């Protein structure tokens, strides 16, 4: 059962965040897919998927990457899209500090350019260092950068809070970053 959840979670990340066309799925402007369409298209493309498995993935995903609509008929990724979607998030004042986990090998570039969303819609920021460390570990030897989010907000930068608690912004200029001293 656990392997089904992991398998489907990875599949959903690909389809709902990056390549819905890979299985012939259409997302609406807010990134929602009809659950029935997703199940049908996945199965027609060789991915075993049922509503029961979807329910487990949404409930058990530790990062709460996916959410159902209030009526349960649609599903979408909470954030992390490389395709253009409007998550309909209202700008929100962030806490004083947020954190970004990345790999040590990219720190020199960040010292020059700041944090850029690259192929994603937003830069992802964490509320705590442990979450940021986990994110950074996925990319290599982790390093945690401190983001002076309140100062950024006061300077006119917008922040959004995704449904799964990830803070989002378009970019973080280098002057709002605090690098660890090693």
VOGULO-685057 format. One record per residue (C-alpha): residue number from 1; residue in one letter; x negated, y negated, z. Coordinates in steps of 0.1 Angstrom, whole numbers. Layout:
<rs>
<r><fiza>NUM</fiza><rose>a</rose><x>X</x><y>Y</y><z>Z</z></r>
...
</rs>
This chain:
<rs>
<r><fiza>1</fiza><rose>x</rose><x>0</x><y>0</y><z>0</z></r>
<r><fiza>2</fiza><rose>x</rose><x>-27</x><y>-25</y><z>9</z></r>
<r><fiza>3</fiza><rose>x</rose><x>-44</x><y>-20</y><z>-24</z></r>
<r><fiza>4</fiza><rose>x</rose><x>-11</x><y>-28</y><z>-42</z></r>
<r><fiza>5</fiza><rose>x</rose><x>-10</x><y>-61</y><z>-23</z></r>
<r><fiza>6</fiza><rose>x</rose><x>-46</x><y>-70</y><z>-32</z></r>
<r><fiza>7</fiza><rose>x</rose><x>-41</x><y>-59</y><z>-68</z></r>
<r><fiza>8</fiza><rose>x</rose><x>-9</x><y>-79</y><z>-73</z></r>
<r><fiza>9</fiza><rose>x</rose><x>-23</x><y>-109</y><z>-55</z></r>
<r><fiza>10</fiza><rose>x</rose><x>-52</x><y>-111</y><z>-79</z></r>
<r><fiza>11</fiza><rose>x</rose><x>-29</x><y>-106</y><z>-108</z></r>
<r><fiza>12</fiza><rose>x</rose><x>-5</x><y>-133</y><z>-96</z></r>
<r><fiza>13</fiza><rose>x</rose><x>-35</x><y>-157</y><z>-91</z></r>
<r><fiza>14</fiza><rose>x</rose><x>-44</x><y>-152</y><z>-127</z></r>
<r><fiza>15</fiza><rose>x</rose><x>-9</x><y>-155</y><z>-142</z></r>
<r><fiza>16</fiza><rose>x</rose><x>7</x><y>-181</y><z>-119</z></r>
<r><fiza>17</fiza><rose>x</rose><x>-24</x><y>-204</y><z>-117</z></r>
<r><fiza>18</fiza><rose>x</rose><x>-43</x><y>-200</y><z>-149</z></r>
<r><fiza>19</fiza><rose>x</rose><x>-29</x><y>-178</y><z>-178</z></r>
<r><fiza>20</fiza><rose>x</rose><x>8</x><y>-172</y><z>-178</z></r>
<r><fiza>21</fiza><rose>x</rose><x>7</x><y>-168</y><z>-216</z></r>
<r><fiza>22</fiza><rose>x</rose><x>-15</x><y>-137</y><z>-211</z></r>
<r><fiza>23</fiza><rose>x</rose><x>17</x><y>-117</y><z>-204</z></r>
<r><fiza>24</fiza><rose>x</rose><x>41</x><y>-140</y><z>-223</z></r>
<r><fiza>25</fiza><rose>x</rose><x>54</x><y>-157</y><z>-192</z></r>
<r><fiza>26</fiza><rose>x</rose><x>66</x><y>-193</y><z>-192</z></r>
<r><fiza>27</fiza><rose>x</rose><x>63</x><y>-216</y><z>-162</z></r>
<r><fiza>28</fiza><rose>x</rose><x>84</x><y>-247</y><z>-157</z></r>
<r><fiza>29</fiza><rose>x</rose><x>69</x><y>-281</y><z>-151</z></r>
<r><fiza>30</fiza><rose>x</rose><x>65</x><y>-274</y><z>-114</z></r>
<r><fiza>31</fiza><rose>x</rose><x>48</x><y>-241</y><z>-120</z></r>
<r><fiza>32</fiza><rose>x</rose><x>78</x><y>-219</y><z>-111</z></r>
<r><fiza>33</fiza><rose>x</rose><x>84</x><y>-186</y><z>-129</z></r>
<r><fiza>34</fiza><rose>x</rose><x>116</x><y>-166</y><z>-128</z></r>
<r><fiza>35</fiza><rose>x</rose><x>110</x><y>-135</y><z>-107</z></r>
<r><fiza>36</fiza><rose>x</rose><x>129</x><y>-113</y><z>-131</z></r>
<r><fiza>37</fiza><rose>x</rose><x>109</x><y>-126</y><z>-160</z></r>
<r><fiza>38</fiza><rose>x</rose><x>76</x><y>-121</y><z>-142</z></r>
<r><fiza>39</fiza><rose>x</rose><x>85</x><y>-85</y><z>-132</z></r>
<r><fiza>40</fiza><rose>x</rose><x>96</x><y>-76</y><z>-167</z></r>
<r><fiza>41</fiza><rose>x</rose><x>67</x><y>-93</y><z>-185</z></r>
<r><fiza>42</fiza><rose>x</rose><x>41</x><y>-78</y><z>-161</z></r>
<r><fiza>43</fiza><rose>x</rose><x>55</x><y>-42</y><z>-166</z></r>
<r><fiza>44</fiza><rose>x</rose><x>57</x><y>-47</y><z>-203</z></r>
<r><fiza>45</fiza><rose>x</rose><x>20</x><y>-56</y><z>-202</z></r>
<r><fiza>46</fiza><rose>x</rose><x>8</x><y>-26</y><z>-181</z></r>
<r><fiza>47</fiza><rose>x</rose><x>9</x><y>-42</y><z>-146</z></r>
<r><fiza>48</fiza><rose>x</rose><x>31</x><y>-22</y><z>-123</z></r>
<r><fiza>49</fiza><rose>x</rose><x>52</x><y>-48</y><z>-104</z></r>
<r><fiza>50</fiza><rose>x</rose><x>85</x><y>-47</y><z>-85</z></r>
<r><fiza>51</fiza><rose>x</rose><x>104</x><y>-72</y><z>-65</z></r>
<r><fiza>52</fiza><rose>x</rose><x>95</x><y>-52</y><z>-33</z></r>
<r><fiza>53</fiza><rose>x</rose><x>58</x><y>-55</y><z>-41</z></r>
<r><fiza>54</fiza><rose>x</rose><x>62</x><y>-93</y><z>-47</z></r>
<r><fiza>55</fiza><rose>x</rose><x>80</x><y>-97</y><z>-14</z></r>
<r><fiza>56</fiza><rose>x</rose><x>51</x><y>-80</y><z>4</z></r>
<r><fiza>57</fiza><rose>x</rose><x>24</x><y>-101</y><z>-14</z></r>
<r><fiza>58</fiza><rose>x</rose><x>41</x><y>-134</y><z>-6</z></r>
<r><fiza>59</fiza><rose>x</rose><x>46</x><y>-123</y><z>30</z></r>
<r><fiza>60</fiza><rose>x</rose><x>12</x><y>-107</y><z>36</z></r>
<r><fiza>61</fiza><rose>x</rose><x>-12</x><y>-130</y><z>16</z></r>
<r><fiza>62</fiza><rose>x</rose><x>-33</x><y>-145</y><z>44</z></r>
<r><fiza>63</fiza><rose>x</rose><x>-38</x><y>-177</y><z>24</z></r>
<r><fiza>64</fiza><rose>x</rose><x>-1</x><y>-180</y><z>16</z></r>
<r><fiza>65</fiza><rose>x</rose><x>-11</x><y>-186</y><z>-21</z></r>
<r><fiza>66</fiza><rose>x</rose><x>24</x><y>-179</y><z>-34</z></r>
<r><fiza>67</fiza><rose>x</rose><x>59</x><y>-190</y><z>-25</z></r>
<r><fiza>68</fiza><rose>x</rose><x>94</x><y>-182</y><z>-35</z></r>
<r><fiza>69</fiza><rose>x</rose><x>120</x><y>-209</y><z>-42</z></r>
<r><fiza>70</fiza><rose>x</rose><x>147</x><y>-214</y><z>-16</z></r>
<r><fiza>71</fiza><rose>x</rose><x>171</x><y>-192</y><z>-35</z></r>
<r><fiza>72</fiza><rose>x</rose><x>144</x><y>-165</y><z>-40</z></r>
<r><fiza>73</fiza><rose>x</rose><x>148</x><y>-164</y><z>-77</z></r>
<r><fiza>74</fiza><rose>x</rose><x>116</x><y>-181</y><z>-86</z></r>
<r><fiza>75</fiza><rose>x</rose><x>79</x><y>-178</y><z>-76</z></r>
<r><fiza>76</fiza><rose>x</rose><x>49</x><y>-200</y><z>-80</z></r>
<r><fiza>77</fiza><rose>x</rose><x>13</x><y>-205</y><z>-68</z></r>
<r><fiza>78</fiza><rose>x</rose><x>11</x><y>-230</y><z>-39</z></r>
<r><fiza>79</fiza><rose>x</rose><x>-21</x><y>-246</y><z>-54</z></r>
<r><fiza>80</fiza><rose>x</rose><x>-52</x><y>-239</y><z>-73</z></r>
<r><fiza>81</fiza><rose>x</rose><x>-39</x><y>-243</y><z>-109</z></r>
<r><fiza>82</fiza><rose>x</rose><x>-61</x><y>-249</y><z>-138</z></r>
<r><fiza>83</fiza><rose>x</rose><x>-31</x><y>-254</y><z>-160</z></r>
<r><fiza>84</fiza><rose>x</rose><x>-11</x><y>-287</y><z>-157</z></r>
<r><fiza>85</fiza><rose>x</rose><x>18</x><y>-283</y><z>-132</z></r>
<r><fiza>86</fiza><rose>x</rose><x>36</x><y>-309</y><z>-110</z></r>
<r><fiza>87</fiza><rose>x</rose><x>39</x><y>-294</y><z>-76</z></r>
<r><fiza>88</fiza><rose>x</rose><x>61</x><y>-324</y><z>-66</z></r>
<r><fiza>89</fiza><rose>x</rose><x>39</x><y>-331</y><z>-36</z></r>
<r><fiza>90</fiza><rose>x</rose><x>43</x><y>-365</y><z>-20</z></r>
<r><fiza>91</fiza><rose>x</rose><x>11</x><y>-384</y><z>-11</z></r>
<r><fiza>92</fiza><rose>x</rose><x>4</x><y>-381</y><z>26</z></r>
<r><fiza>93</fiza><rose>x</rose><x>-21</x><y>-397</y><z>51</z></r>
<r><fiza>94</fiza><rose>x</rose><x>-47</x><y>-371</y><z>59</z></r>
<r><fiza>95</fiza><rose>x</rose><x>-64</x><y>-364</y><z>92</z></r>
<r><fiza>96</fiza><rose>x</rose><x>-96</x><y>-383</y><z>99</z></r>
<r><fiza>97</fiza><rose>x</rose><x>-118</x><y>-354</y><z>87</z></r>
<r><fiza>98</fiza><rose>x</rose><x>-114</x><y>-326</y><z>63</z></r>
<r><fiza>99</fiza><rose>x</rose><x>-139</x><y>-299</y><z>52</z></r>
<r><fiza>100</fiza><rose>x</rose><x>-151</x><y>-285</y><z>19</z></r>
<r><fiza>101</fiza><rose>x</rose><x>-169</x><y>-252</y><z>17</z></r>
<r><fiza>102</fiza><rose>x</rose><x>-192</x><y>-246</y><z>-12</z></r>
<r><fiza>103</fiza><rose>x</rose><x>-225</x><y>-229</y><z>-21</z></r>
<r><fiza>104</fiza><rose>x</rose><x>-258</x><y>-243</y><z>-11</z></r>
<r><fiza>105</fiza><rose>x</rose><x>-270</x><y>-241</y><z>-47</z></r>
<r><fiza>106</fiza><rose>x</rose><x>-247</x><y>-269</y><z>-59</z></r>
<r><fiza>107</fiza><rose>x</rose><x>-253</x><y>-293</y><z>-31</z></r>
<r><fiza>108</fiza><rose>x</rose><x>-279</x><y>-314</y><z>-50</z></r>
<r><fiza>109</fiza><rose>x</rose><x>-254</x><y>-320</y><z>-78</z></r>
<r><fiza>110</fiza><rose>x</rose><x>-227</x><y>-329</y><z>-52</z></r>
<r><fiza>111</fiza><rose>x</rose><x>-251</x><y>-354</y><z>-36</z></r>
<r><fiza>112</fiza><rose>x</rose><x>-252</x><y>-372</y><z>-69</z></r>
<r><fiza>113</fiza><rose>x</rose><x>-216</x><y>-368</y><z>-83</z></r>
<r><fiza>114</fiza><rose>x</rose><x>-195</x><y>-361</y><z>-52</z></r>
<r><fiza>115</fiza><rose>x</rose><x>-168</x><y>-334</y><z>-53</z></r>
<r><fiza>116</fiza><rose>x</rose><x>-150</x><y>-331</y><z>-86</z></r>
<r><fiza>117</fiza><rose>x</rose><x>-119</x><y>-310</y><z>-94</z></r>
<r><fiza>118</fiza><rose>x</rose><x>-137</x><y>-296</y><z>-125</z></r>
<r><fiza>119</fiza><rose>x</rose><x>-113</x><y>-272</y><z>-142</z></r>
<r><fiza>120</fiza><rose>x</rose><x>-87</x><y>-273</y><z>-114</z></r>
<r><fiza>121</fiza><rose>x</rose><x>-60</x><y>-299</y><z>-108</z></r>
<r><fiza>122</fiza><rose>x</rose><x>-74</x><y>-310</y><z>-75</z></r>
<r><fiza>123</fiza><rose>x</rose><x>-103</x><y>-307</y><z>-51</z></r>
<r><fiza>124</fiza><rose>x</rose><x>-94</x><y>-283</y><z>-23</z></r>
<r><fiza>125</fiza><rose>x</rose><x>-101</x><y>-293</y><z>13</z></r>
<r><fiza>126</fiza><rose>x</rose><x>-96</x><y>-274</y><z>46</z></r>
<r><fiza>127</fiza><rose>x</rose><x>-84</x><y>-286</y><z>79</z></r>
<r><fiza>128</fiza><rose>x</rose><x>-111</x><y>-265</y><z>98</z></r>
<r><fiza>129</fiza><rose>x</rose><x>-146</x><y>-254</y><z>93</z></r>
<r><fiza>130</fiza><rose>x</rose><x>-139</x><y>-217</y><z>95</z></r>
<r><fiza>131</fiza><rose>x</rose><x>-116</x><y>-218</y><z>65</z></r>
<r><fiza>132</fiza><rose>x</rose><x>-141</x><y>-240</y><z>46</z></r>
<r><fiza>133</fiza><rose>x</rose><x>-168</x><y>-214</y><z>54</z></r>
<r><fiza>134</fiza><rose>x</rose><x>-147</x><y>-186</y><z>40</z></r>
<r><fiza>135</fiza><rose>x</rose><x>-142</x><y>-205</y><z>8</z></r>
<r><fiza>136</fiza><rose>x</rose><x>-179</x><y>-214</y><z>5</z></r>
<r><fiza>137</fiza><rose>x</rose><x>-189</x><y>-177</y><z>10</z></r>
<r><fiza>138</fiza><rose>x</rose><x>-170</x><y>-168</y><z>-22</z></r>
<r><fiza>139</fiza><rose>x</rose><x>-195</x><y>-189</y><z>-42</z></r>
<r><fiza>140</fiza><rose>x</rose><x>-228</x><y>-178</y><z>-25</z></r>
<r><fiza>141</fiza><rose>x</rose><x>-246</x><y>-189</y><z>6</z></r>
<r><fiza>142</fiza><rose>x</rose><x>-221</x><y>-213</y><z>22</z></r>
<r><fiza>143</fiza><rose>x</rose><x>-225</x><y>-249</y><z>33</z></r>
<r><fiza>144</fiza><rose>x</rose><x>-198</x><y>-270</y><z>49</z></r>
<r><fiza>145</fiza><rose>x</rose><x>-194</x><y>-306</y><z>38</z></r>
<r><fiza>146</fiza><rose>x</rose><x>-174</x><y>-330</y><z>60</z></r>
<r><fiza>147</fiza><rose>x</rose><x>-150</x><y>-353</y><z>41</z></r>
<r><fiza>148</fiza><rose>x</rose><x>-142</x><y>-387</y><z>57</z></r>
<r><fiza>149</fiza><rose>x</rose><x>-106</x><y>-383</y><z>46</z></r>
<r><fiza>150</fiza><rose>x</rose><x>-91</x><y>-411</y><z>66</z></r>
<r><fiza>151</fiza><rose>x</rose><x>-117</x><y>-436</y><z>52</z></r>
<r><fiza>152</fiza><rose>x</rose><x>-110</x><y>-423</y><z>17</z></r>
<r><fiza>153</fiza><rose>x</rose><x>-73</x><y>-428</y><z>22</z></r>
<r><fiza>154</fiza><rose>x</rose><x>-77</x><y>-463</y><z>35</z></r>
<r><fiza>155</fiza><rose>x</rose><x>-99</x><y>-470</y><z>4</z></r>
<r><fiza>156</fiza><rose>x</rose><x>-69</x><y>-461</y><z>-18</z></r>
<r><fiza>157</fiza><rose>x</rose><x>-75</x><y>-424</y><z>-26</z></r>
<r><fiza>158</fiza><rose>x</rose><x>-44</x><y>-402</y><z>-25</z></r>
<r><fiza>159</fiza><rose>x</rose><x>-41</x><y>-369</y><z>-6</z></r>
<r><fiza>160</fiza><rose>x</rose><x>-15</x><y>-342</y><z>-8</z></r>
<r><fiza>161</fiza><rose>x</rose><x>-7</x><y>-312</y><z>14</z></r>
<r><fiza>162</fiza><rose>x</rose><x>2</x><y>-280</y><z>-4</z></r>
<r><fiza>163</fiza><rose>x</rose><x>28</x><y>-256</y><z>9</z></r>
<r><fiza>164</fiza><rose>x</rose><x>1</x><y>-233</y><z>22</z></r>
<r><fiza>165</fiza><rose>x</rose><x>-18</x><y>-260</y><z>42</z></r>
<r><fiza>166</fiza><rose>x</rose><x>-46</x><y>-268</y><z>17</z></r>
<r><fiza>167</fiza><rose>x</rose><x>-53</x><y>-305</y><z>14</z></r>
<r><fiza>168</fiza><rose>x</rose><x>-57</x><y>-318</y><z>-22</z></r>
<r><fiza>169</fiza><rose>x</rose><x>-72</x><y>-348</y><z>-38</z></r>
<r><fiza>170</fiza><rose>x</rose><x>-85</x><y>-358</y><z>-73</z></r>
<r><fiza>171</fiza><rose>x</rose><x>-121</x><y>-362</y><z>-63</z></r>
<r><fiza>172</fiza><rose>x</rose><x>-143</x><y>-370</y><z>-33</z></r>
<r><fiza>173</fiza><rose>x</rose><x>-169</x><y>-398</y><z>-40</z></r>
<r><fiza>174</fiza><rose>x</rose><x>-202</x><y>-391</y><z>-25</z></r>
<r><fiza>175</fiza><rose>x</rose><x>-199</x><y>-421</y><z>-1</z></r>
<r><fiza>176</fiza><rose>x</rose><x>-171</x><y>-402</y><z>18</z></r>
<r><fiza>177</fiza><rose>x</rose><x>-192</x><y>-370</y><z>23</z></r>
<r><fiza>178</fiza><rose>x</rose><x>-213</x><y>-361</y><z>53</z></r>
<r><fiza>179</fiza><rose>x</rose><x>-239</x><y>-335</y><z>44</z></r>
<r><fiza>180</fiza><rose>x</rose><x>-252</x><y>-312</y><z>72</z></r>
<r><fiza>181</fiza><rose>x</rose><x>-288</x><y>-318</y><z>84</z></r>
<r><fiza>182</fiza><rose>x</rose><x>-306</x><y>-285</y><z>83</z></r>
</rs>
